[in-house]
Amino acid sequence: MSTEAHLEQNTIPVDPATRDLGVAVGFDGSPNSEVALAYAAGIAARRGSKLSVITTYRAPLPVYANYASLGAEPEDEARKLIAGYVLEGAASRLAEHPGEVSYLTIEGDSVGALAEASARAHLMVVGARGRGGFLGLVLGSVSTALPAHAQCPTVVVPAVAERFTGPVVVGVDGSPHSRRAALHAAREAADRGTSLVLLTAQQRPDSGEYWFPLRPRDAQELVDRRRADLEADLAAEVAWVTEHVPGIEISGEVQEGAAAAILHDAEAVAQLIVVGSHGRGALRSALLGSVSRAILHGAERPVMVVPPLQDDRVERA
């Protein structure tokens, strides 16, 4: 069995009846989480979806030098109470939100708690950085670890609190992972009233892809043929996405360079970058590929990572 076929056997089931959290956002009261909160609220409003605000806290192992050191109130209850105050701050920021909002405090490791909650969400949103401390891991750790384990698409929002414009850009390579990403990217483009760009990378001649020795002219002919093949494949991908998500402008571009590098360059014009993740074995979660990891580090635009969700459209393709 091929690796791709094995990965396709381990897709994540999608049952709308169990996704009762709608658009979920991790919130710890930090400035970046406030930006993520506003971003998630905008998505929920456009979709007409429920918004769920989640904060986590860690209950420490109680260690006391003597009985006199024992506090009047258990420390885990105190931390849960503080987490509740954090959610009150979120509620004040959502006072004018037009849709349904729920607030949850979850005890546990931030990544684990949010990953578990993602099984009940259609979308998870987190900030690229948080404050950490008593609420658990800093969201800098969460933003890199959560997309690898989430059971729904995850959007990581950078600290810049400006309104991003431009098209939605998705990296594609003809794999089922990238097709899922393209479908989610198309939905985002439709919701935002913007266009979609499918971006494919062509490795440079000195990258190692063209490994056998050739004369310069023969090498250029090989590169040209490879580009023609990629453009033909990309045109087919554009047609396939257009068939499933009509009504938006969709185009494709083949650019020379490493995939992560050209997607980083696309941030200059995009409002959202979308990538697919790799599947991982019987755990039915997702393991980030090298491109996904590279895009998340230092991203200046929101990045959506799409795990291997079950999708009949992809399976038929």
C-alpha positions in Angstrom: 0.0 0.0 0.0 1.3 3.4 -0.9 2.0 6.0 1.8 -0.7 8.3 0.4 -3.3 5.4 0.4 -2.4 4.6 4.0 -2.9 8.2 5.0 -6.3 8.3 3.3 -7.4 5.4 5.5 -6.8 7.6 8.6 -8.9 10.6 7.8 -10.8 12.4 10.6 -14.6 11.7 10.6 -16.7 14.8 10.3 -20.2 14.6 11.9 -21.9 18.0 12.0 -24.1 16.9 14.9 -21.1 16.5 17.1 -19.5 19.9 16.2 -21.5 21.9 18.6 -18.8 24.5 19.4 -18.9 26.1 16.0 -16.0 28.5 15.6 -13.8 28.1 18.8 -11.1 30.5 19.9 -8.4 30.0 22.5 -8.3 33.1 24.8 -5.9 33.9 27.6 -6.4 37.7 27.9 -3.1 38.5 26.1 -3.1 41.2 23.4 -2.6 38.6 20.7 -5.5 36.5 22.0 -7.7 39.6 21.8 -6.8 39.9 18.2 -7.6 36.2 17.7 -10.9 36.7 19.5 -11.9 39.5 17.1 -10.8 37.5 14.1 -12.8 34.4 15.2 -15.9 36.6 16.0 -15.7 38.0 12.4 -15.6 34.4 11.0 -18.5 33.3 13.2 -20.6 36.3 12.2 -20.0 35.8 8.4 -20.9 32.1 8.7 -23.8 32.6 11.0 -22.1 30.2 13.4 -21.9 29.8 17.1 -18.7 31.3 18.7 -17.1 29.4 21.6 -14.4 31.1 23.7 -12.1 28.7 25.6 -9.6 29.4 28.3 -7.5 26.7 30.0 -5.8 26.5 33.3 -3.4 24.0 34.9 -4.1 22.6 38.4 -0.7 22.4 40.1 0.5 19.5 42.2 -0.1 20.7 45.8 3.1 20.7 47.8 3.1 22.4 51.3 6.0 22.6 53.7 3.6 22.3 56.7 0.0 22.4 57.7 0.2 26.2 58.3 1.2 26.7 54.6 -2.1 25.2 53.5 -4.2 27.9 51.8 -7.8 28.6 52.8 -8.9 27.9 49.2 -7.6 25.0 47.0 -5.2 26.4 44.4 -6.9 24.6 41.5 -10.2 26.4 42.4 -8.4 29.7 42.6 -6.9 29.2 39.1 -10.3 28.2 37.8 -11.7 31.3 39.3 -9.1 33.5 37.6 -9.8 31.7 34.3 -13.4 32.8 34.7 -12.3 36.4 35.2 -10.4 36.0 31.9 -13.5 34.9 30.1 -15.4 37.9 31.6 -12.8 40.1 29.8 -13.7 38.3 26.6 -17.4 38.7 27.1 -16.9 42.5 27.5 -15.2 42.6 24.1 -18.0 40.6 22.5 -20.8 42.7 23.9 -22.0 43.7 20.5 -21.4 40.4 18.8 -24.6 39.6 16.8 -24.5 35.8 17.2 -24.6 33.1 19.9 -21.5 32.9 22.2 -20.5 30.3 24.8 -17.7 30.4 27.3 -15.7 27.4 28.5 -13.0 26.9 31.1 -11.1 23.7 30.7 -8.5 22.3 33.2 -5.4 20.8 31.6 -2.6 21.4 29.2 -3.4 24.1 26.7 -2.6 22.1 23.6 -4.2 18.9 24.8 -7.4 20.7 26.0 -7.8 22.7 22.8 -7.0 19.7 20.6 -9.7 17.7 22.5 -12.2 20.6 22.1 -11.4 20.7 18.3 -13.3 17.5 17.9 -16.4 19.5 18.7 -15.6 22.5 16.5 -15.8 23.4 12.8 -12.8 25.8 13.2 -10.2 26.6 15.9 -8.6 30.0 16.1 -5.5 30.9 18.3 -3.1 33.8 18.5 0.5 33.3 17.4 1.6 34.4 20.9 0.1 34.4 24.3 1.0 35.2 27.9 1.3 31.7 29.3 1.8 31.6 33.1 -1.0 30.3 35.2 -3.3 29.7 32.2 -0.9 27.1 30.8 1.5 27.1 27.9 2.2 30.3 26.0 0.1 30.4 22.8 3.4 30.6 21.0 3.7 26.9 21.9 0.1 26.3 21.3 0.1 27.9 17.8 2.8 25.5 16.6 1.6 22.4 18.4 -2.2 22.6 18.1 -2.4 22.5 14.3 -0.5 19.2 14.4 -3.2 17.6 16.7 -6.4 19.5 16.0 -9.4 17.6 14.5 -10.6 20.6 12.6 -8.9 23.4 10.6 -6.9 25.7 12.8 -6.2 29.4 12.0 -3.2 31.0 13.7 -3.5 34.8 13.8 -0.5 37.1 14.0 -0.2 39.9 16.5 -0.8 42.7 14.0 -4.3 44.0 14.6 -5.0 45.4 11.1 -7.7 44.4 8.6 -6.1 42.1 6.1 -7.2 42.4 2.4 -6.4 40.6 -0.8 -7.1 37.1 -2.0 -7.0 33.8 -0.1 -3.9 31.9 -1.2 -3.6 28.1 -0.9 -0.6 25.9 -1.6 -1.4 22.9 -3.8 0.6 20.0 -5.0 -2.0 17.6 -6.4 -2.3 15.5 -3.2 -5.5 14.8 -1.3 -4.1 17.0 1.6 -3.9 20.0 -0.7 -7.3 19.4 -2.3 -8.9 19.5 1.2 -7.0 22.7 1.9 -8.2 24.1 -1.5 -11.8 23.4 -0.7 -11.6 25.1 2.7 -9.7 28.0 1.1 -12.5 28.4 -1.5 -15.1 28.5 1.3 -13.1 31.2 3.1 -12.8 33.2 -0.2 -16.6 32.9 -0.8 -17.4 34.0 2.8 -15.0 37.0 2.5 -16.2 38.0 -1.0 -12.7 37.7 -2.4 -10.8 35.6 -5.0 -8.8 32.4 -4.5 -5.3 31.8 -5.8 -3.9 28.2 -6.0 -0.1 28.3 -5.8 2.2 25.5 -6.9 5.9 25.5 -6.4 8.4 24.4 -9.0 11.8 23.6 -7.7 14.8 25.5 -9.1 17.3 23.5 -11.3 19.9 23.6 -8.5 17.5 22.4 -5.8 18.4 18.7 -6.3 15.1 17.7 -8.0 16.8 17.5 -11.4 19.5 15.3 -10.1 21.0 13.7 -13.2 23.8 15.6 -15.2 22.6 17.4 -18.3 24.0 20.0 -20.6 22.7 23.5 -19.8 20.3 23.6 -22.8 19.0 20.1 -22.0 18.5 21.1 -18.4 16.5 24.2 -19.4 14.3 22.0 -21.7 13.6 19.7 -18.8 12.7 22.6 -16.6 10.4 24.0 -19.3 8.7 20.7 -19.7 8.3 20.3 -16.0 6.7 23.7 -15.8 4.3 22.9 -18.6 3.2 19.7 -16.8 2.7 21.6 -13.5 0.6 24.3 -15.3 -1.6 21.6 -16.9 -2.1 19.9 -13.5 -2.8 23.2 -11.9 -5.4 24.1 -14.5 -7.2 20.8 -13.7 -7.1 21.6 -10.0 -8.6 25.0 -10.6 -11.4 23.4 -12.7 -12.0 20.8 -9.9 -12.3 23.4 -7.2 -14.5 25.7 -9.3 -16.8 22.7 -9.9 -17.3 22.2 -6.2 -17.2 25.9 -5.0 -18.7 28.0 -7.9 -19.3 31.7 -7.8 -15.8 32.9 -6.9 -12.8 33.9 -9.0 -10.2 31.2 -8.9 -6.8 31.3 -10.6 -3.6 29.3 -10.4 0.1 30.2 -10.5 3.2 28.2 -10.8 6.2 29.9 -9.1 9.8 28.8 -9.0 11.2 28.1 -5.6 10.6 26.2 -2.4 6.9 25.9 -1.4 7.3 27.5 2.0 9.3 30.4 0.5 6.7 31.2 -2.2 3.9 31.0 0.3 5.7 33.4 2.6 6.2 35.8 -0.4 2.4 35.5 -1.0 1.8 37.1 2.4 2.5 40.5 0.8 -0.8 40.3 -1.1 -2.9 37.7 0.7 -5.4 38.0 3.6 -5.2 34.3 4.4 -2.7 31.6 3.7 -4.1 28.0 3.6 -2.1 24.8 3.7 -2.9 21.1 4.3 -1.3 18.9 6.9 -0.1 15.3 6.6 -2.0 12.4 8.0 -0.7 10.3 10.9 -1.5 6.7 11.5 -4.1 5.2 13.8 -4.4 8.3 16.0 -6.4 9.9 13.3 -4.9 13.3 14.1 -2.6 15.3 11.9 1.1 15.6 11.7 2.4 18.9 10.3 4.6 18.6 7.2 7.7 20.8 6.7 5.8 23.4 4.6 3.1 23.8 7.3 5.7 24.2 10.0 7.7 26.7 8.0 4.7 28.8 7.2 3.6 29.1 10.8 7.0 30.4 11.9 7.1 34.1 11.4 3.9 34.4 9.5 2.6 38.0 9.0 -0.8 36.9 7.9 -3.3 34.5 9.3 -2.5 30.9 8.4 -5.1 28.1 8.2 -3.9 24.5 8.5 -6.4 21.9 7.3 -6.0 18.3 8.7 -7.1 15.2 6.8 -10.8 15.5 7.3 -13.1 13.0 5.6 -14.5 14.5 2.4 -16.3 12.5 -0.3 -15.4 15.1 -2.9 -11.7 14.4 -2.3 -12.2 10.7 -2.2 -14.0 10.8 -5.5 -11.2 12.8 -7.0 
